[in-house]
Amino acid sequence: MVKELQRAIDHQQHIQIIYLGREGQTTMRTLRPMEVTGDRLKAYCLTRKAPRVFVIDNILAVAPAVSSRAV
């Protein structure tokens, strides 16, 4: 998981994650990952439009974000 996150940071790619929140609910988020620090991911959450910190162990899945722009 950390390798995929670091790769996205290195290539400045947006990612989509499925995240297990504090209350046990799962959410899908689109992120611009910025930094992995210990067991945390610092990212700008495009879904919430705010900076957020995610516990890496609570990230259930990660995938490249699909661009909505036509190529």
N, CA, C and O atoms as a Tripos MOL2 file, in Angstrom:
@<TRIPOS>MOLECULE
protein
  284   283    71     0     0
PROTEIN
NO_CHARGES

@<TRIPOS>ATOM
      1 N           0.8210   -1.1940    0.0000 N.3       1 MET1
      2 CA          0.0000    0.0000    0.0000 C.3       1 MET1
      3 C           0.8660    1.2600    0.0000 C.2       1 MET1
      4 O           0.6060    2.1940   -0.7580 O.2       1 MET1
      5 N           1.8900    1.2840    0.8450 N.am      2 VAL2
      6 CA          2.7410    2.4670    0.9360 C.3       2 VAL2
      7 C           3.4460    2.7270   -0.3950 C.2       2 VAL2
      8 O           3.6260    3.8800   -0.7860 O.2       2 VAL2
      9 N           3.8470    1.6540   -1.0970 N.am      3 LYS3
     10 CA          4.5140    1.8230   -2.3940 C.3       3 LYS3
     11 C           3.6020    2.5250   -3.3900 C.2       3 LYS3
     12 O           4.0390    3.4270   -4.1060 O.2       3 LYS3
     13 N           2.3300    2.1150   -3.4400 N.am      4 GLU4
     14 CA          1.3780    2.7310   -4.3660 C.3       4 GLU4
     15 C           1.1600    4.1990   -4.0140 C.2       4 GLU4
     16 O           1.0760    5.0510   -4.8980 O.2       4 GLU4
     17 N           1.0700    4.4850   -2.7270 N.am      5 LEU5
     18 CA          0.8730    5.8660   -2.2930 C.3       5 LEU5
     19 C           2.0910    6.7170   -2.6430 C.2       5 LEU5
     20 O           1.9460    7.8340   -3.1390 O.2       5 LEU5
     21 N           3.2890    6.1930   -2.3870 N.am      6 GLN6
     22 CA          4.5090    6.9470   -2.6880 C.3       6 GLN6
     23 C           4.6660    7.1630   -4.1880 C.2       6 GLN6
     24 O           5.1230    8.2190   -4.6240 O.2       6 GLN6
     25 N           4.2880    6.1660   -4.9720 N.am      7 ARG7
     26 CA          4.3550    6.3050   -6.4360 C.3       7 ARG7
     27 C           3.4380    7.4300   -6.9100 C.2       7 ARG7
     28 O           3.8140    8.2180   -7.7770 O.2       7 ARG7
     29 N           2.2370    7.5030   -6.3400 N.am      8 ALA8
     30 CA          1.2920    8.5580   -6.7030 C.3       8 ALA8
     31 C           1.8350    9.9360   -6.3100 C.2       8 ALA8
     32 O           1.6580   10.9130   -7.0380 O.2       8 ALA8
     33 N           2.4960    9.9990   -5.1530 N.am      9 ILE9
     34 CA          3.1110   11.2660   -4.7270 C.3       9 ILE9
     35 C           4.2190   11.6500   -5.6940 C.2       9 ILE9
     36 O           4.2790   12.7930   -6.1480 O.2       9 ILE9
     37 N           5.0930   10.7070   -6.0110 N.am     10 ASP10
     38 CA          6.2330   10.9770   -6.8970 C.3      10 ASP10
     39 C           5.7890   11.4350   -8.2800 C.2      10 ASP10
     40 O           6.4350   12.2890   -8.8880 O.2      10 ASP10
     41 N           4.6840   10.8710   -8.7830 N.am     11 HIS11
     42 CA          4.1930   11.2080  -10.1230 C.3      11 HIS11
     43 C           3.0820   12.2560  -10.1020 C.2      11 HIS11
     44 O           2.4950   12.5600  -11.1400 O.2      11 HIS11
     45 N           2.7930   12.8070   -8.9220 N.am     12 GLN12
     46 CA          1.7610   13.8320   -8.7470 C.3      12 GLN12
     47 C           0.4330   13.3990   -9.3510 C.2      12 GLN12
     48 O          -0.2220   14.1600  -10.0630 O.2      12 GLN12
     49 N           0.0480   12.1560   -9.0500 N.am     13 GLN13
     50 CA         -1.2030   11.5940   -9.5690 C.3      13 GLN13
     51 C          -2.2880   11.6280   -8.5050 C.2      13 GLN13
     52 O          -2.0180   11.4190   -7.3230 O.2      13 GLN13
     53 N          -3.4980   11.8890   -8.9260 N.am     14 HIS14
     54 CA         -4.6450   11.7790   -8.0340 C.3      14 HIS14
     55 C          -5.0030   10.2990   -7.8940 C.2      14 HIS14
     56 O          -4.8250    9.5150   -8.8260 O.2      14 HIS14
     57 N          -5.5040    9.9360   -6.7310 N.am     15 ILE15
     58 CA         -5.8960    8.5540   -6.4780 C.3      15 ILE15
     59 C          -7.3020    8.5170   -5.8920 C.2      15 ILE15
     60 O          -7.7990    9.5080   -5.3580 O.2      15 ILE15
     61 N          -7.9230    7.3610   -6.0040 N.am     16 GLN16
     62 CA         -9.1840    7.1090   -5.3190 C.3      16 GLN16
     63 C          -8.9080    6.0520   -4.2600 C.2      16 GLN16
     64 O          -8.1980    5.0760   -4.5030 O.2      16 GLN16
     65 N          -9.4840    6.2660   -3.0800 N.am     17 ILE17
     66 CA         -9.3210    5.2730   -2.0170 C.3      17 ILE17
     67 C         -10.6880    4.8850   -1.4690 C.2      17 ILE17
     68 O         -11.6550    5.6410   -1.5560 O.2      17 ILE17
     69 N         -10.7370    3.7060   -0.9140 N.am     18 ILE18
     70 CA        -11.8600    3.3050   -0.0730 C.3      18 ILE18
     71 C         -11.2920    3.3020    1.3310 C.2      18 ILE18
     72 O         -10.2960    2.6350    1.6130 O.2      18 ILE18
     73 N         -11.9400    4.0620    2.2150 N.am     19 TYR19
     74 CA        -11.3960    4.3160    3.5380 C.3      19 TYR19
     75 C         -12.3690    3.9080    4.6220 C.2      19 TYR19
     76 O         -13.5690    4.1670    4.5300 O.2      19 TYR19
     77 N         -11.8410    3.2650    5.6500 N.am     20 LEU20
     78 CA        -12.6360    2.8810    6.8090 C.3      20 LEU20
     79 C         -12.5020    3.9800    7.8570 C.2      20 LEU20
     80 O         -11.4280    4.1900    8.4210 O.2      20 LEU20
     81 N         -13.6080    4.6770    8.1090 N.am     21 GLY21
     82 CA        -13.5900    5.8000    9.0430 C.3      21 GLY21
     83 C         -13.6780    5.3730   10.4950 C.2      21 GLY21
     84 O         -13.8060    4.1880   10.8030 O.2      21 GLY21
     85 N         -13.6090    6.3640   11.3890 N.am     22 ARG22
     86 CA        -13.6290    6.1120   12.8350 C.3      22 ARG22
     87 C         -14.8740    5.3780   13.2990 C.2      22 ARG22
     88 O         -14.8050    4.5230   14.1820 O.2      22 ARG22
     89 N         -15.9930    5.7050   12.7130 N.am     23 GLU23
     90 CA        -17.2730    5.1280   13.1290 C.3      23 GLU23
     91 C         -17.5300    3.7650   12.4730 C.2      23 GLU23
     92 O         -18.5810    3.1600   12.6870 O.2      23 GLU23
     93 N         -16.5620    3.2820   11.6680 N.am     24 GLY24
     94 CA        -16.7220    1.9940   11.0080 C.3      24 GLY24
     95 C         -17.3750    2.0870    9.6380 C.2      24 GLY24
     96 O         -17.6160    1.0630    8.9990 O.2      24 GLY24
     97 N         -17.6670    3.3040    9.1740 N.am     25 GLN25
     98 CA        -18.2730    3.4790    7.8550 C.3      25 GLN25
     99 C         -17.1680    3.5300    6.7890 C.2      25 GLN25
    100 O         -16.0510    3.9760    7.0530 O.2      25 GLN25
    101 N         -17.5050    3.0670    5.5950 N.am     26 THR26
    102 CA        -16.5480    3.1460    4.4880 C.3      26 THR26
    103 C         -16.9540    4.2900    3.5790 C.2      26 THR26
    104 O         -18.1390    4.5310    3.3460 O.2      26 THR26
    105 N         -15.9480    4.9930    3.0680 N.am     27 THR27
    106 CA        -16.1860    6.0870    2.1310 C.3      27 THR27
    107 C         -15.2100    5.9720    0.9840 C.2      27 THR27
    108 O         -14.1140    5.4320    1.1330 O.2      27 THR27
    109 N         -15.6180    6.4870   -0.1670 N.am     28 MET28
    110 CA        -14.7210    6.5730   -1.3130 C.3      28 MET28
    111 C         -14.2910    8.0320   -1.4240 C.2      28 MET28
    112 O         -15.1210    8.9410   -1.4250 O.2      28 MET28
    113 N         -12.9880    8.2370   -1.5190 N.am     29 ARG29
    114 CA        -12.4440    9.5880   -1.5960 C.3      29 ARG29
    115 C         -11.5170    9.7050   -2.7960 C.2      29 ARG29
    116 O         -10.8580    8.7370   -3.1770 O.2      29 ARG29
    117 N         -11.4680   10.8820   -3.3840 N.am     30 THR30
    118 CA        -10.4820   11.2000   -4.4100 C.3      30 THR30
    119 C          -9.4840   12.1520   -3.7670 C.2      30 THR30
    120 O          -9.8600   13.1790   -3.2010 O.2      30 THR30
    121 N          -8.2080   11.7970   -3.8610 N.am     31 LEU31
    122 CA         -7.1620   12.5240   -3.1480 C.3      31 LEU31
    123 C          -6.0380   12.9680   -4.0640 C.2      31 LEU31
    124 O          -5.7850   12.3780   -5.1140 O.2      31 LEU31
    125 N          -5.3690   14.0340   -3.6280 N.am     32 ARG32
    126 CA         -4.0610   14.3990   -4.1690 C.3      32 ARG32
    127 C          -3.0830   14.1270   -3.0280 C.2      32 ARG32
    128 O          -2.9100   14.9750   -2.1530 O.2      32 ARG32
    129 N          -2.4420   12.9580   -3.0250 N.am     33 PRO33
    130 CA         -1.5500   12.6230   -1.9100 C.3      33 PRO33
    131 C          -0.3320   13.5350   -1.8900 C.2      33 PRO33
    132 O           0.2170   13.8830   -2.9360 O.2      33 PRO33
    133 N           0.0870   13.9210   -0.6700 N.am     34 MET34
    134 CA          1.2000   14.8560   -0.5420 C.3      34 MET34
    135 C           2.4020   14.2510    0.1760 C.2      34 MET34
    136 O           3.5440   14.5120   -0.2020 O.2      34 MET34
    137 N           2.1500   13.4270    1.2320 N.am     35 GLU35
    138 CA          3.2780   12.9300    2.0200 C.3      35 GLU35
    139 C           2.8540   11.7140    2.8430 C.2      35 GLU35
    140 O           1.7600   11.6730    3.4060 O.2      35 GLU35
    141 N           3.7460   10.7300    2.8970 N.am     36 VAL36
    142 CA          3.5680    9.6020    3.8030 C.3      36 VAL36
    143 C           4.5010    9.8540    4.9810 C.2      36 VAL36
    144 O           5.7100   10.0130    4.8080 O.2      36 VAL36
    145 N           3.9240    9.8870    6.1840 N.am     37 THR37
    146 CA          4.6880   10.1020    7.4040 C.3      37 THR37
    147 C           4.3230    9.0090    8.3920 C.2      37 THR37
    148 O           3.2300    9.0090    8.9590 O.2      37 THR37
    149 N           5.2510    8.0740    8.5940 N.am     38 GLY38
    150 CA          4.9670    6.9620    9.5050 C.3      38 GLY38
    151 C           3.7950    6.1390    8.9970 C.2      38 GLY38
    152 O           3.8510    5.5780    7.9030 O.2      38 GLY38
    153 N           2.7340    6.0660    9.7900 N.am     39 ASP39
    154 CA          1.5470    5.2920    9.4110 C.3      39 ASP39
    155 C           0.4150    6.1790    8.9060 C.2      39 ASP39
    156 O          -0.7450    5.7670    8.9040 O.2      39 ASP39
    157 N           0.7480    7.3920    8.4810 N.am     40 ARG40
    158 CA         -0.2680    8.3630    8.0400 C.3      40 ARG40
    159 C           0.0070    8.8580    6.6240 C.2      40 ARG40
    160 O           1.1540    8.9440    6.1850 O.2      40 ARG40
    161 N          -1.0750    9.1780    5.9280 N.am     41 LEU41
    162 CA         -0.9970    9.7990    4.6070 C.3      41 LEU41
    163 C          -1.5810   11.1910    4.7080 C.2      41 LEU41
    164 O          -2.7420   11.3610    5.0790 O.2      41 LEU41
    165 N          -0.7740   12.1870    4.3780 N.am     42 LYS42
    166 CA         -1.2690   13.5550    4.2880 C.3      42 LYS42
    167 C          -1.6780   13.7830    2.8430 C.2      42 LYS42
    168 O          -0.9170   13.4970    1.9190 O.2      42 LYS42
    169 N          -2.8830   14.2970    2.6540 N.am     43 ALA43
    170 CA         -3.3970   14.4710    1.2940 C.3      43 ALA43
    171 C          -4.4030   15.6110    1.2610 C.2      43 ALA43
    172 O          -4.9760   15.9920    2.2810 O.2      43 ALA43
    173 N          -4.6020   16.1450    0.0610 N.am     44 TYR44
    174 CA         -5.7050   17.0710   -0.1510 C.3      44 TYR44
    175 C          -6.8710   16.2380   -0.6630 C.2      44 TYR44
    176 O          -6.7670   15.5820   -1.6990 O.2      44 TYR44
    177 N          -7.9730   16.2680    0.0630 N.am     45 CYS45
    178 CA         -9.1500   15.4830   -0.3100 C.3      45 CYS45
    179 C          -9.9960   16.3050   -1.2830 C.2      45 CYS45
    180 O         -10.5740   17.3250   -0.9080 O.2      45 CYS45
    181 N         -10.0600   15.8550   -2.5180 N.am     46 LEU46
    182 CA        -10.8620   16.5480   -3.5230 C.3      46 LEU46
    183 C         -12.3590   16.3400   -3.2680 C.2      46 LEU46
    184 O         -13.1810   17.1520   -3.6920 O.2      46 LEU46
    185 N         -12.7050   15.2670   -2.5830 N.am     47 THR47
    186 CA        -14.1010   14.9990   -2.2520 C.3      47 THR47
    187 C         -14.6020   16.0090   -1.2200 C.2      47 THR47
    188 O         -15.6890   16.5650   -1.3790 O.2      47 THR47
    189 N         -13.8250   16.2510   -0.1720 N.am     48 ARG48
    190 CA        -14.2100   17.1750    0.9070 C.3      48 ARG48
    191 C         -13.6860   18.5920    0.6820 C.2      48 ARG48
    192 O         -14.0630   19.5230    1.3930 O.2      48 ARG48
    193 N         -12.8100   18.7450   -0.3190 N.am     49 LYS49
    194 CA        -12.1980   20.0410   -0.6400 C.3      49 LYS49
    195 C         -11.4630   20.6420    0.5640 C.2      49 LYS49
    196 O         -11.6370   21.8090    0.9150 O.2      49 LYS49
    197 N         -10.6270   19.7830    1.1810 N.am     50 ALA50
    198 CA         -9.8600   20.2160    2.3500 C.3      50 ALA50
    199 C          -8.6990   19.2550    2.5800 C.2      50 ALA50
    200 O          -8.7610   18.0980    2.1650 O.2      50 ALA50
    201 N          -7.6340   19.7290    3.2410 N.am     51 PRO51
    202 CA         -6.5370   18.8230    3.5960 C.3      51 PRO51
    203 C          -7.0080   17.8170    4.6410 C.2      51 PRO51
    204 O          -7.8110   18.1480    5.5140 O.2      51 PRO51
    205 N          -6.5100   16.6020    4.5490 N.am     52 ARG52
    206 CA         -6.9000   15.5500    5.4820 C.3      52 ARG52
    207 C          -5.6820   14.6670    5.7660 C.2      52 ARG52
    208 O          -4.7230   14.6450    4.9950 O.2      52 ARG52
    209 N          -5.7400   13.9460    6.8810 N.am     53 VAL53
    210 CA         -4.7270   12.9580    7.2350 C.3      53 VAL53
    211 C          -5.4410   11.6230    7.3910 C.2      53 VAL53
    212 O          -6.4420   11.5260    8.1020 O.2      53 VAL53
    213 N          -4.9250   10.5980    6.7260 N.am     54 PHE54
    214 CA         -5.5420    9.2740    6.7150 C.3      54 PHE54
    215 C          -4.5950    8.2660    7.3560 C.2      54 PHE54
    216 O          -3.3910    8.2940    7.0980 O.2      54 PHE54
    217 N          -5.1300    7.3760    8.1870 N.am     55 VAL55
    218 CA         -4.3580    6.2670    8.7460 C.3      55 VAL55
    219 C          -4.2180    5.2240    7.6340 C.2      55 VAL55
    220 O          -5.2210    4.7260    7.1220 O.2      55 VAL55
    221 N          -2.9970    4.8970    7.2640 N.am     56 ILE56
    222 CA         -2.7580    4.0060    6.1250 C.3      56 ILE56
    223 C          -3.4150    2.6420    6.3340 C.2      56 ILE56
    224 O          -3.9250    2.0520    5.3820 O.2      56 ILE56
    225 N          -3.4090    2.1400    7.5570 N.am     57 ASP57
    226 CA         -4.0350    0.8380    7.8200 C.3      57 ASP57
    227 C          -5.5410    0.8520    7.5740 C.2      57 ASP57
    228 O          -6.1410   -0.2090    7.3960 O.2      57 ASP57
    229 N          -6.1560    2.0160    7.5590 N.am     58 ASN58
    230 CA         -7.6000    2.1280    7.3210 C.3      58 ASN58
    231 C          -7.9440    2.3270    5.8470 C.2      58 ASN58
    232 O          -9.1210    2.4000    5.4920 O.2      58 ASN58
    233 N          -6.9320    2.4170    4.9860 N.am     59 ILE59
    234 CA         -7.1640    2.4940    3.5450 C.3      59 ILE59
    235 C          -7.3530    1.0710    3.0500 C.2      59 ILE59
    236 O          -6.4180    0.2700    3.0700 O.2      59 ILE59
    237 N          -8.5510    0.7600    2.6090 N.am     60 LEU60
    238 CA         -8.8870   -0.5990    2.1970 C.3      60 LEU60
    239 C          -8.4990   -0.8830    0.7500 C.2      60 LEU60
    240 O          -8.1950   -2.0240    0.4030 O.2      60 LEU60
    241 N          -8.5080    0.1500   -0.0990 N.am     61 ALA61
    242 CA         -8.1600   -0.0110   -1.5210 C.3      61 ALA61
    243 C          -7.6660    1.3210   -2.0570 C.2      61 ALA61
    244 O          -8.0930    2.3870   -1.6130 O.2      61 ALA61
    245 N          -6.7570    1.2390   -3.0210 N.am     62 VAL62
    246 CA         -6.2490    2.4420   -3.6840 C.3      62 VAL62
    247 C          -6.1480    2.1670   -5.1790 C.2      62 VAL62
    248 O          -5.7350    1.0850   -5.5960 O.2      62 VAL62
    249 N          -6.5320    3.1650   -5.9840 N.am     63 ALA63
    250 CA         -6.4650    3.0390   -7.4440 C.3      63 ALA63
    251 C          -6.2370    4.4270   -8.0290 C.2      63 ALA63
    252 O          -6.5930    5.4290   -7.4080 O.2      63 ALA63
    253 N          -5.6440    4.4930   -9.2250 N.am     64 PRO64
    254 CA         -5.5050    5.7980   -9.8790 C.3      64 PRO64
    255 C          -6.8920    6.3990  -10.1180 C.2      64 PRO64
    256 O          -7.8380    5.6940  -10.4710 O.2      64 PRO64
    257 N          -6.9930    7.7090   -9.9180 N.am     65 ALA65
    258 CA         -8.2700    8.3840  -10.1620 C.3      65 ALA65
    259 C          -8.5000    8.4770  -11.6580 C.2      65 ALA65
    260 O          -7.5720    8.7370  -12.4250 O.2      65 ALA65
    261 N          -9.7310    8.2660  -12.0650 N.am     66 VAL66
    262 CA        -10.0980    8.3590  -13.4630 C.3      66 VAL66
    263 C         -10.3940    9.8110  -13.7660 C.2      66 VAL66
    264 O         -11.2370   10.4300  -13.1160 O.2      66 VAL66
    265 N          -9.7110   10.3480  -14.7380 N.am     67 SER67
    266 CA         -9.9310   11.7430  -15.1260 C.3      67 SER67
    267 C         -11.2520   11.8930  -15.8430 C.2      67 SER67
    268 O         -11.6050   11.0650  -16.6830 O.2      67 SER67
    269 N         -11.9830   12.9410  -15.5180 N.am     68 SER68
    270 CA        -13.2530   13.1870  -16.1680 C.3      68 SER68
    271 C         -13.0930   13.9930  -17.4490 C.2      68 SER68
    272 O         -14.0630   14.2340  -18.1670 O.2      68 SER68
    273 N         -11.8460   14.4120  -17.7320 N.am     69 ARG69
    274 CA        -11.5940   15.1720  -18.9450 C.3      69 ARG69
    275 C         -11.4740   14.2480  -20.1620 C.2      69 ARG69
    276 O         -10.8970   13.1630  -20.0790 O.2      69 ARG69
    277 N         -12.0190   14.6910  -21.2680 N.am     70 ALA70
    278 CA        -11.9000   13.9190  -22.5120 C.3      70 ALA70
    279 C         -10.4890   14.0600  -23.0440 C.2      70 ALA70
    280 O          -9.8940   15.1340  -22.9590 O.2      70 ALA70
    281 N          -9.9530   12.9860  -23.5890 N.am     71 VAL71
    282 CA         -8.5910   13.0100  -24.1420 C.3      71 VAL71
    283 C          -8.6650   13.1200  -25.6240 C.2      71 VAL71
    284 O          -7.6320   13.1560  -26.2930 O.2      71 VAL71
@<TRIPOS>BOND
     1     1     2 1
     2     2     3 1
     3     3     4 2
     4     3     5 am
     5     5     6 1
     6     6     7 1
     7     7     8 2
     8     7     9 am
     9     9    10 1
    10    10    11 1
    11    11    12 2
    12    11    13 am
    13    13    14 1
    14    14    15 1
    15    15    16 2
    16    15    17 am
    17    17    18 1
    18    18    19 1
    19    19    20 2
    20    19    21 am
    21    21    22 1
    22    22    23 1
    23    23    24 2
    24    23    25 am
    25    25    26 1
    26    26    27 1
    27    27    28 2
    28    27    29 am
    29    29    30 1
    30    30    31 1
    31    31    32 2
    32    31    33 am
    33    33    34 1
    34    34    35 1
    35    35    36 2
    36    35    37 am
    37    37    38 1
    38    38    39 1
    39    39    40 2
    40    39    41 am
    41    41    42 1
    42    42    43 1
    43    43    44 2
    44    43    45 am
    45    45    46 1
    46    46    47 1
    47    47    48 2
    48    47    49 am
    49    49    50 1
    50    50    51 1
    51    51    52 2
    52    51    53 am
    53    53    54 1
    54    54    55 1
    55    55    56 2
    56    55    57 am
    57    57    58 1
    58    58    59 1
    59    59    60 2
    60    59    61 am
    61    61    62 1
    62    62    63 1
    63    63    64 2
    64    63    65 am
    65    65    66 1
    66    66    67 1
    67    67    68 2
    68    67    69 am
    69    69    70 1
    70    70    71 1
    71    71    72 2
    72    71    73 am
    73    73    74 1
    74    74    75 1
    75    75    76 2
    76    75    77 am
    77    77    78 1
    78    78    79 1
    79    79    80 2
    80    79    81 am
    81    81    82 1
    82    82    83 1
    83    83    84 2
    84    83    85 am
    85    85    86 1
    86    86    87 1
    87    87    88 2
    88    87    89 am
    89    89    90 1
    90    90    91 1
    91    91    92 2
    92    91    93 am
    93    93    94 1
    94    94    95 1
    95    95    96 2
    96    95    97 am
    97    97    98 1
    98    98    99 1
    99    99   100 2
   100    99   101 am
   101   101   102 1
   102   102   103 1
   103   103   104 2
   104   103   105 am
   105   105   106 1
   106   106   107 1
   107   107   108 2
   108   107   109 am
   109   109   110 1
   110   110   111 1
   111   111   112 2
   112   111   113 am
   113   113   114 1
   114   114   115 1
   115   115   116 2
   116   115   117 am
   117   117   118 1
   118   118   119 1
   119   119   120 2
   120   119   121 am
   121   121   122 1
   122   122   123 1
   123   123   124 2
   124   123   125 am
   125   125   126 1
   126   126   127 1
   127   127   128 2
   128   127   129 am
   129   129   130 1
   130   130   131 1
   131   131   132 2
   132   131   133 am
   133   133   134 1
   134   134   135 1
   135   135   136 2
   136   135   137 am
   137   137   138 1
   138   138   139 1
   139   139   140 2
   140   139   141 am
   141   141   142 1
   142   142   143 1
   143   143   144 2
   144   143   145 am
   145   145   146 1
   146   146   147 1
   147   147   148 2
   148   147   149 am
   149   149   150 1
   150   150   151 1
   151   151   152 2
   152   151   153 am
   153   153   154 1
   154   154   155 1
   155   155   156 2
   156   155   157 am
   157   157   158 1
   158   158   159 1
   159   159   160 2
   160   159   161 am
   161   161   162 1
   162   162   163 1
   163   163   164 2
   164   163   165 am
   165   165   166 1
   166   166   167 1
   167   167   168 2
   168   167   169 am
   169   169   170 1
   170   170   171 1
   171   171   172 2
   172   171   173 am
   173   173   174 1
   174   174   175 1
   175   175   176 2
   176   175   177 am
   177   177   178 1
   178   178   179 1
   179   179   180 2
   180   179   181 am
   181   181   182 1
   182   182   183 1
   183   183   184 2
   184   183   185 am
   185   185   186 1
   186   186   187 1
   187   187   188 2
   188   187   189 am
   189   189   190 1
   190   190   191 1
   191   191   192 2
   192   191   193 am
   193   193   194 1
   194   194   195 1
   195   195   196 2
   196   195   197 am
   197   197   198 1
   198   198   199 1
   199   199   200 2
   200   199   201 am
   201   201   202 1
   202   202   203 1
   203   203   204 2
   204   203   205 am
   205   205   206 1
   206   206   207 1
   207   207   208 2
   208   207   209 am
   209   209   210 1
   210   210   211 1
   211   211   212 2
   212   211   213 am
   213   213   214 1
   214   214   215 1
   215   215   216 2
   216   215   217 am
   217   217   218 1
   218   218   219 1
   219   219   220 2
   220   219   221 am
   221   221   222 1
   222   222   223 1
   223   223   224 2
   224   223   225 am
   225   225   226 1
   226   226   227 1
   227   227   228 2
   228   227   229 am
   229   229   230 1
   230   230   231 1
   231   231   232 2
   232   231   233 am
   233   233   234 1
   234   234   235 1
   235   235   236 2
   236   235   237 am
   237   237   238 1
   238   238   239 1
   239   239   240 2
   240   239   241 am
   241   241   242 1
   242   242   243 1
   243   243   244 2
   244   243   245 am
   245   245   246 1
   246   246   247 1
   247   247   248 2
   248   247   249 am
   249   249   250 1
   250   250   251 1
   251   251   252 2
   252   251   253 am
   253   253   254 1
   254   254   255 1
   255   255   256 2
   256   255   257 am
   257   257   258 1
   258   258   259 1
   259   259   260 2
   260   259   261 am
   261   261   262 1
   262   262   263 1
   263   263   264 2
   264   263   265 am
   265   265   266 1
   266   266   267 1
   267   267   268 2
   268   267   269 am
   269   269   270 1
   270   270   271 1
   271   271   272 2
   272   271   273 am
   273   273   274 1
   274   274   275 1
   275   275   276 2
   276   275   277 am
   277   277   278 1
   278   278   279 1
   279   279   280 2
   280   279   281 am
   281   281   282 1
   282   282   283 1
   283   283   284 2
@<TRIPOS>SUBSTRUCTURE
     1 MET1         2 RESIDUE 1 A MET
     2 VAL2         6 RESIDUE 1 A VAL
     3 LYS3        10 RESIDUE 1 A LYS
     4 GLU4        14 RESIDUE 1 A GLU
     5 LEU5        18 RESIDUE 1 A LEU
     6 GLN6        22 RESIDUE 1 A GLN
     7 ARG7        26 RESIDUE 1 A ARG
     8 ALA8        30 RESIDUE 1 A ALA
     9 ILE9        34 RESIDUE 1 A ILE
    10 ASP10       38 RESIDUE 1 A ASP
    11 HIS11       42 RESIDUE 1 A HIS
    12 GLN12       46 RESIDUE 1 A GLN
    13 GLN13       50 RESIDUE 1 A GLN
    14 HIS14       54 RESIDUE 1 A HIS
    15 ILE15       58 RESIDUE 1 A ILE
    16 GLN16       62 RESIDUE 1 A GLN
    17 ILE17       66 RESIDUE 1 A ILE
    18 ILE18       70 RESIDUE 1 A ILE
    19 TYR19       74 RESIDUE 1 A TYR
    20 LEU20       78 RESIDUE 1 A LEU
    21 GLY21       82 RESIDUE 1 A GLY
    22 ARG22       86 RESIDUE 1 A ARG
    23 GLU23       90 RESIDUE 1 A GLU
    24 GLY24       94 RESIDUE 1 A GLY
    25 GLN25       98 RESIDUE 1 A GLN
    26 THR26      102 RESIDUE 1 A THR
    27 THR27      106 RESIDUE 1 A THR
    28 MET28      110 RESIDUE 1 A MET
    29 ARG29      114 RESIDUE 1 A ARG
    30 THR30      118 RESIDUE 1 A THR
    31 LEU31      122 RESIDUE 1 A LEU
    32 ARG32      126 RESIDUE 1 A ARG
    33 PRO33      130 RESIDUE 1 A PRO
    34 MET34      134 RESIDUE 1 A MET
    35 GLU35      138 RESIDUE 1 A GLU
    36 VAL36      142 RESIDUE 1 A VAL
    37 THR37      146 RESIDUE 1 A THR
    38 GLY38      150 RESIDUE 1 A GLY
    39 ASP39      154 RESIDUE 1 A ASP
    40 ARG40      158 RESIDUE 1 A ARG
    41 LEU41      162 RESIDUE 1 A LEU
    42 LYS42      166 RESIDUE 1 A LYS
    43 ALA43      170 RESIDUE 1 A ALA
    44 TYR44      174 RESIDUE 1 A TYR
    45 CYS45      178 RESIDUE 1 A CYS
    46 LEU46      182 RESIDUE 1 A LEU
    47 THR47      186 RESIDUE 1 A THR
    48 ARG48      190 RESIDUE 1 A ARG
    49 LYS49      194 RESIDUE 1 A LYS
    50 ALA50      198 RESIDUE 1 A ALA
    51 PRO51      202 RESIDUE 1 A PRO
    52 ARG52      206 RESIDUE 1 A ARG
    53 VAL53      210 RESIDUE 1 A VAL
    54 PHE54      214 RESIDUE 1 A PHE
    55 VAL55      218 RESIDUE 1 A VAL
    56 ILE56      222 RESIDUE 1 A ILE
    57 ASP57      226 RESIDUE 1 A ASP
    58 ASN58      230 RESIDUE 1 A ASN
    59 ILE59      234 RESIDUE 1 A ILE
    60 LEU60      238 RESIDUE 1 A LEU
    61 ALA61      242 RESIDUE 1 A ALA
    62 VAL62      246 RESIDUE 1 A VAL
    63 ALA63      250 RESIDUE 1 A ALA
    64 PRO64      254 RESIDUE 1 A PRO
    65 ALA65      258 RESIDUE 1 A ALA
    66 VAL66      262 RESIDUE 1 A VAL
    67 SER67      266 RESIDUE 1 A SER
    68 SER68      270 RESIDUE 1 A SER
    69 ARG69      274 RESIDUE 1 A ARG
    70 ALA70      278 RESIDUE 1 A ALA
    71 VAL71      282 RESIDUE 1 A VAL
